[in-house]
């Protein structure tokens, strides 16, 4: 039997979804999606009635694991980036959805998933649990993470209670049993819409006949800048695309105080209110193409760079932009080393459950993201606030980083310095 892996979405200051779908025929992975009339959602059987989340006593400090997560984020980003195209992924969303699924894997399938994700499942469960518990929240900034698992109501499909219990304990996953018809499509879309604050109203058009499970993660980010731009801070400027095309856009100018620089790029961090979250940008040197720069990124080095910015003044310019991304990640994850999980013969998801007459495996991993950056803040949010530092004895010439050609950007949480979202902006019209 098979699992169809599906959807990751980013919206509202960044909203993201990760959905994994279980199906009965992994060989038929490329199931076409056609629009269909959605039935008004009705409540599926809530399996949480029989599964009560247990209290997890210990919280991990996250320090060592943050480097592992940053490494996963960069590897996934590099594998997802397409030359000349805007890219935007949420590594945290993908990590959560795959981690829930890994709790149902065994043998070589589990070993491959743990290798790709960067740590064993017991350590990963505690990391995600601790991360979710420590998220800063305020009326001016929010990062919310929600998880759910949907099962097909089929007497041939038996789900292991331990698998449900683990995902309830560590991921606060909502558990539902449903008939997997158009009504279920409406229910899942309603759940997605609710948990992305309406930014992602729909994730599914239909459910393929062979699908038996969806593991879904929804992530929503919304934050105001530490200092909102005034009208006088905004003026038009040309953005130069990778192919040389000129696009006129409104740019937001400011002076920031956290400067970033590596061998191939310069950048800055701009903070949201209370400096719990930030927008970080890296502009490759003019002789280096955006794809070439992405290929050079290293997770450990990026985490170190974000953790220790230089306290220097930066004249910064950010274009107002809105972009979205949609991709199917199964091939990417397989190339990263997670091959068995997508094979109808090799997959071992026996810790998840069983299906009479077929083997369970992952079919698709669909990822969708959205971000909007303007003078007030970020929906899909990434913000960097840069402070100016000077010495009394000398005048320091500020650095200048104008994001008027393709660049890499991230939304980061400032305690762990890991990318919640990471993307490239190569055109303002995509």
N, C-alpha and C positions, 0 to 999 in steps of 0.2 A: 504494500500500500504506500501511498505517497503523501508527502506533505507538501503543500504548496506554500512556499515562502512568499510573503508579499509585502506589505507596504510600509514605507517609511515616509513620513511626510513632515515637512517643516512649515510652520506658519506662525503667525502672530509674533512678533518679535522673534519669531522662529518657532515653528511648530513642526514636529516631525512625527512620522508614523513608521513603524516597522511591522510588517505583517508576514507571518509565515503560514502557509497553507498546507495542510496534509492532504495528499491525494492517494488514490489507489493504483495509479499507473504512472510511475515516474518517467517512463519512456516517452509519454506524451506531454512533455514539459511545455511546449509552445502552444498553449490553448488560447485561441483568439478570444478577445473580449468584444462583445457587442452590447450596445446600449439596450436597456430593457426598462419597462415601467416598474418603478419601485413601489412596493406595497407599503402602506403606512406601518411603521414599526410596531410590533407587539412584543411583549416581554417574553424572552426565552426562559427556559427553566434555569434558575440561578443555582449552580452547583455549590456556591459558597454556603448554601444552607447546610451542607454536610461537611464542609471543610472550613474550620476556623483557624485563622492565621495564629501561629504560636509566637510568643514574644522572643525576639533575638536579643540576648543579653549583651553581647560584646559588639562594640563598634571599632572598626579598624581606623588607623590614623590616615590612611590613604597615600602616605608619602611615596613609598616604593612603587605601589601600584599605579600611581599617576604617570610615571615614566612608561610603564607597560601600556597604559591606555593611550598615551600620546603616541607611542610607537604604532599601535594598531590604527589610530586615527590617520597618521601620515601614510601608512602602507595602503589603507583603504582609499584615501584621497588620491594618491599617486596612481592606483589601479583604475580609479573612476574617471580621472581627468581625460578629456578629449580635446585634441588640438583645435584651437579656434572657437571652442564652445564655452559658454558659461557653465560652470560646475558648482554645485552646492550640495553637500552631504552633511548629515548629522551623525558623526561616529558614535555618540552616546546612545542615540536611538537604535542604531544597528546593533550595537553591543548588547543592549538590553534584550532585544528580541532574540538574538542568537544565543545569549546566555540562558534565557528561559528554555530554549529548545535543547541546548546542550545538556540540561538536566534530564532529558529523556534519551540521551545517547550512551552507548557503551562501546567497549573495545576500540578498534582502530578509528571508527567514526568519531568517538569522543576524543581520542588522542589528537586527531587532525583538527577538530574544532577548538580544543584547548590551545593548540599550537598557534592557530590563526588569531584567536582572541587574546593570547599572550599570558594566560595564567590558568591554573586548574579550576574546575567549577566551584569547589568549596571556597576557594579564595575569591573567585569572581562574584559568587553570590553575596559574600560578606561585603565586598567592595561596593557593589551596586546598592545594597541595603543601606550601608553607611553613607554613601553619596546622596541618596534620596532623602535620608533623614536630616542631612546637614545643609540642604539647599537654603540659601538666604531668601526670604520673601518680605515684600514691603508693598505699600500701595503704589510706589513708583517703579518697582521692578519685580518681576516674577519669572521663575522657571518651574513649570509643573511637569511632572512625568507620570503617566498612567499606563497600566498594562492590563491586557485581557486575553483570555484564551477561550476560543469557541470550538465546541465539538459537535460533530454530526450525530444526530439521534439515530443510531443504527445498531441493531443488536449484534452485528458482526464486529463492531468496533468496541474494544475494551480498553479503557484508560486506567493506568496505574495510579492508585491513590497517593503513593509516595511522591510521584511526579507532581500531582496537583498540590500536595501539601507543601513541598519545597517552594514552588512558585508563589503560593499564597503567603508563605512565611517571609521570603526575602524580597519579593517583587510586588507584594500587595495586589497580585493579579486577580481580576474579577473572572469568574469561571462560569461559562454558560453552555448548556446543551440545547441544540436547535435542530430543526428539520433540514436546514441548508437549502432553502428555496428563496424565492424573491422576497418573502417576508424577512428572512434572515439577512439578506442583502440590505434591506432597509434598516434593520436593527443595528448591524455593524456600522453602516454609514452614519446612523444617528449617534452611536457611541463615539465615533471619530469626530463628528461635528461638535459634539459637546466637549470633548477633551482637547480640542484645538481652538476653543473659543470661537468657533464658527469660521475659522480661517480655512480649514479643509473640510468642506461640507460632504465630501464623498470620496471613498477609496475604492469601492467595487461597483462594477456594472452588473456583474452576474457571478455566480459561483459555479465552476465547472462540476460536472457530475462526479468526477473522481476525488474531489476535495473532501477531506474528512476533518481537517483542523486548521484554524487560524490562530497564530500567536501574534498579538498586535501590541506595539508600543506607540504611544502618542506623546509628543513633547511640545510644549508651548512656552515661548519666551516673549516677554514684553518689558521694555525698560525705557526710561527717560534718560537723556544725557545729563551728566553732572551740571553742565551749563548749556542750556538751550540756546541755539543760534538765534540771533536777532536778524531783522531784515537787512541791516547793513553788512552782515557777515556773509551774505549770499549774493553771488554774481555769476554771470554766464562765462563759460570757458569751454574750449574744445577738448573732447576726449578722443584720443587716437587709438583706433582698434589695431589688432595685430596685423591686419592686411593693409593698414595705412589709411583706412576710411576715417574721415573726421566726423564726429557727432557733437553737436552743440548741446550742452547740458547746464543745469544749475549746480554750481559747486558751493560747498559750505566751508568757509575759511576760519581757522582758529590757530591759536598757539598752544601746543601741548608740551608736557614736561617729561614724557617717557619715550625715549628714543631707542629704536631697534636697528641693529646692523649686523649682518653676517658677511661672508665673503662675496656674495652675489646680489645683495639687496639692502635697501634701507627702508625703515618704516617707523611706526609709532603705535602707541596705545592711547586710546581715548576712552575715558571711563564713563560709566553710567552713574547715577546717583548712589551715594554711599560707597562707591568703589568696590562693590561686591562682584560686579560683572563689567566687562569691557569689550570694546571693539579693537582688534589689532589688525594692522595692515602691513604688508611687505611688498615693496615696489622693486622688481628686478632692475638691475642696471640695464641701460638702453641697448647694450650689445648682447644681452641675454634674453631669449624668447621666454614667454611665460611657461610653456611646456618644458623647456630645458631647465628652468628654475624649479618647477614642481618636482621634476625627476631628481633633482639634487637634494631635496629635503630629507632630513633625518629626524626621527621621532625624539630621540634623546636630546639632540642639539636644539630642536625647536622648543622642547619643554624647558631647557636651560635658558634659552633666549627670552622666552616669555616670563620666566621666573626672576630674571635679573636685568630689566631694562636700564639703560643709562639715563641718569638724571640730567638731561640736556633739553634746552628749548628747541621745539620743532615747529616751524611754520607749516601747517598741515592744510590740505584741501581734500575734501571727500565729495564725490558726486552724489547727488540724490539719485537713488536707483531702487527699482523693484525688479526682482527676478525670481524665477522658479525653476525647479529641476525635477525630472522624473527619470528613473532608471531601474532596470532589472539587474540585480546584483549576483545572481547565481553563478554566472560564468566568471565574474570577477573573483568571487570567493573561492571558486574551484581553482583558479589560477594561483591564488594565494596559498593553496595547500589543502583546502577543505573539499576534497573530491568525493569521498565515500558517501557523505550525507545526501548527495544528489543522485546517487545510483540506486536503481530499484533492486539490484542484486547485492551490492556491497553495503548499503546503509544498515546500520544497527541502531534503531531507535526503540529497542525493546524495553528500555526503562521508562519510556513514555506510555507504551501500551501495545496492543496487538490488533490485527484485523484478519479475520478468518479468510484464508485463501490468498493473501497478498502481503507484501513486505512494505513497511512504512518508510518513507524517505521524504526529503524536502524537494519541492518542485520549483518554487519561485521565491525570490526575495526581491520585492519591489520597493523602491525608495522614492519618496517625493518630498520636496522641500520648497519653501517660499520665504522670501525676506524682503522687507521694505525698510529703507533707510532714508530719513528726512531730518528736518531741522529740530524736531522734537525728540526723536529717539529712534529706536529700532523695533520693528515688529518682525521677528525672526532675529532679533536683536544682536547686534554687535556694536559695542561702543568703546571708544578709547578716549580718555581725557588726559591731556598732556599738560603738565605743570612746568612753568618756567623757573629755572634755578640760575642764579648768577652769583658771582663773587664780587666783593666790593672793590678789589684791586684792579680788575680788568673787565673790559667789555667782551662778552662772548658772543660771537656771531651765531645766531640760531641756525640749526639745520633746516633744510627745506625738503618736504616730501609732498608733492602734489600728485594725487592719484589720477592723473589725466591720461594714462595708458594702462594696459592690462596689469592687474595686480592680484595678489593673494590676500584674502581677508578671513578673519575668524571672529567668532563670538566665544569668549572664554570666561570661565569663572575664576576670579582672582585669588581664591584660596588654593585651588589645585592646579591652576594654569594649564588646563587641558582644553582642547577645542570642543565646544558643544556643537558648533557648526564651523565648517571650513569650506572655502570655495575660491573660485577664480572669477573675476569679472573681466571679460574680454570685449564685451560690447554692451552698450546701454540700451540697445533695442531688442534684446533677447530675454 
